[in-house]
Amino acid sequence: MVRWAAFSCVLVPVVLVGYGTSLAGAAGTALGLAAVTGACRVLLRRSERGAARLRTEEPAAHHVPRGRVGAGAHRSGRHAGGNTPVD
């Protein structure tokens, strides 16, 4: 993917000059494309390193909530309690 981006950094300015764009405009476009290509390359490598690190680490134990478990564990909303008067 990065090779195609680097190829476009060369090809796009050549095409722009061929269609009559100034050399300065084509050079600015080449610099902009090179900057975007460099940023994408850095982000891609960082992502690959992070993925490799996750693959090599031991799988973490699943989080098990402590406290009440089973029926009635989630007590939200409006419930009439045992001794609560209801109008």
N, C-alpha and C positions, 0 to 999 in steps of 0.2 A: 504494500500500500504506500509506503513512504517513497519507494522508488518511482512509482507513478507520479506522486506529488512533486518529486524533484525533477522528473522529466517535464512536467507541466510548467515548472518554474522557468525552464528554458524555452519550451515550445510556445507558450502564450505570448511572451514578448516578441518572438520572431514573427508570429502571425499578426500581432498588432502592428508591427513595423511594415509588414507586407501589405496591410490594408490602409496604410497611410498615417498611422499614429506617430507622433513625434518620438524621437529616441528617449527624451527625458520621461515622457509618459510611459513608454514601455519599460524603462529602467525602474521607475517607481512601482509599476505593477510587479515586476520581477522581485523587487525587494519586499513588497507586501506579501506576495506568495511565499517567498522564502521564510519570512517571519512566521506566517501561519503554519507552514510545513514544519518548521523547527519546534513550534509550540505543540503541535499535534504529536510529533515524535517524542518529545519529553513526556507528555501525558500518557502516551501509549506505553512507553517503557515503565513508567511509574505504575500503571495499571497491571502490566505483566508481572512486575516484581511483587506487587501486593497479592495477586492471584497465586503466584508460586509460593509465597510465604504461607498463605492459607492452606494450600495443599500439603505443605510439609509439617504444619503444626498438628498436634494431637487434636482430635475432635473434642470440643469442650462438653462437659456434662450438661444435659438439658436442665433448664431452670425449673425446679419444682417449688411451687409456692408453699410456704409453711403456714400453719394455722388450720382453720377448719377446712375439711375436705368432705365432699359428698353432698347429699341433699341439704338444702338450706344454707349452703356456704355463701351464696351470693344474695345478700339482703339489701336490695335497693328498691326504691319506689315507695308507694304508700301501702303499708300493711297494717292491719289491725292487730295489735299485740294481744297477748293473753289477757291482761287486766286493763286494757285501754278501753275507756267508754266510747261507744260509737253513737253519734246522734242520728 
